[in-house]
Amino acid sequence: MRILMGQSDNRKSALTSTAMLAVIRYAMGVRYVALGSLLALTSLPAIVFAQPSCPGIHVKIPNIENNTGTVACALFESPEGFPAEFLHSATHIVMMKIQDTKARCSFLDIPTGTYALAVIHDENMDGKLNTNFLGVPTEGYGFSSGAEAGMSAPSFEAARFSYDGGTLDLAIRLSY
């Protein structure tokens, strides 16, 4: 009888081991399926998951001279401090790294109104537009509405644009 019980215990143990192995294999299979799904999703093009353009002011800067430094985009809602005092007077400032001599700044949750934009290529990242001894800029700069600097920076009125609260795409070309 003792031998039969031993065999029965061995059978129970073998059945339990087989059941446990099946559970472990099942759990590992689920893990592999989950990992495979994750890898498949991460390899899909980002465009599949792209959201429609968010409401806001989106600024493309396409002609940056080099990849050194950052681009500073300053949004002004009044003439006060435009454009020279952007660190003190701009209502919104976005600093972006340059990639492939291009940058993009986005201003979200902006109320409707009249604004002006100033963009600088801050090559040495000191937070200002550097000039030579004559006051001529030595770093790239640009303004909204195609406003250009002559003997001085353009006025707020020359660079102003209206924003209706929707999606507004602007392109600002820098002058060097």
SVG drawing of the C-alpha trace seen along z (x, -y; Angstrom):
<svg xmlns="http://www.w3.org/2000/svg" viewBox="-12 -104 44 106">
<polyline fill="none" stroke="black" stroke-width="0.4" points="0.0,0.0 2.8,-2.3 4.2,-1.9 0.9,-2.7 0.6,-5.9 4.1,-6.9 3.2,-6.4 -0.1,-8.3 1.9,-11.2 4.3,-11.2 1.5,-11.3 -0.1,-14.2 3.2,-16.0 3.7,-15.4 0.2,-16.6 0.7,-19.7 4.1,-20.4 2.6,-20.1 -0.3,-22.4 2.1,-24.9 4.3,-24.7 1.3,-25.4 0.4,-28.4 4.0,-29.7 4.1,-29.1 0.7,-30.9 2.0,-33.8 5.2,-34.0 3.1,-33.8 1.0,-36.7 4.2,-38.6 5.6,-37.9 2.3,-38.9 2.3,-42.2 5.9,-42.9 5.3,-42.2 2.3,-44.5 4.2,-47.2 7.0,-46.9 4.6,-46.9 2.9,-50.1 6.1,-51.9 7.2,-51.2 4.1,-52.7 4.6,-56.1 3.9,-59.0 1.5,-60.4 -1.0,-57.6 -1.2,-59.1 -1.0,-62.7 -3.7,-65.0 -5.4,-67.7 -3.5,-70.9 -4.2,-72.5 -5.6,-75.9 -2.8,-78.4 -0.2,-80.4 2.4,-78.1 5.5,-79.7 8.0,-78.1 11.5,-79.5 12.8,-77.8 16.1,-79.5 18.3,-79.4 22.0,-80.0 23.3,-77.2 22.4,-74.8 24.3,-76.7 22.3,-78.1 18.5,-78.5 15.7,-80.3 13.7,-82.7 10.1,-83.5 8.5,-86.4 4.8,-87.2 3.8,-90.8 0.3,-92.1 1.2,-95.7 3.9,-98.1 5.5,-98.3 9.1,-96.9 8.6,-95.6 10.9,-94.1 14.1,-94.9 12.9,-94.1 11.4,-90.7 12.5,-89.2 10.8,-91.9 7.8,-92.9 6.7,-89.9 3.6,-88.1 4.8,-84.7 8.3,-83.5 9.3,-80.1 12.9,-79.0 13.6,-76.1 16.6,-74.1 17.5,-74.3 17.2,-71.1 18.5,-70.9 18.6,-74.7 14.9,-74.9 12.8,-75.6 9.1,-75.8 7.5,-77.7 3.9,-77.2 1.9,-79.4 -1.2,-77.6 -4.1,-79.0 -3.7,-82.5 -6.8,-84.7 -8.1,-86.5 -6.5,-89.8 -3.8,-91.7 -0.2,-90.6 3.3,-91.0 6.1,-88.5 9.8,-88.9 12.2,-86.0 15.9,-85.9 18.6,-83.3 20.4,-83.4 23.6,-81.7 25.5,-82.3 22.3,-81.7 22.7,-84.9 19.0,-85.8 19.4,-88.9 20.1,-89.9 23.7,-90.8 24.9,-93.7 28.3,-95.1 29.7,-98.5 27.5,-100.3 24.3,-98.6 23.9,-96.3 22.7,-92.8 25.2,-90.0 22.6,-87.3 19.6,-86.4 16.2,-88.2 12.8,-88.3 9.3,-89.8 5.7,-88.9 3.7,-90.3 6.9,-90.6 8.0,-93.7 11.6,-94.6 14.3,-96.4 15.6,-99.5 17.8,-101.9 16.0,-100.6 13.7,-97.8 10.2,-97.8 7.3,-99.2 4.6,-97.0 2.1,-98.4 4.3,-97.2 4.6,-93.7 1.0,-93.3 -1.4,-90.6 -4.9,-89.6 -5.5,-86.3 -9.1,-84.9 -8.4,-82.1 -8.2,-79.3 -5.1,-77.8 -2.8,-80.3 0.4,-79.1 3.1,-81.7 6.5,-81.5 9.1,-84.0 12.3,-84.3 15.4,-85.5 17.7,-88.3 21.4,-88.0"/>
</svg>
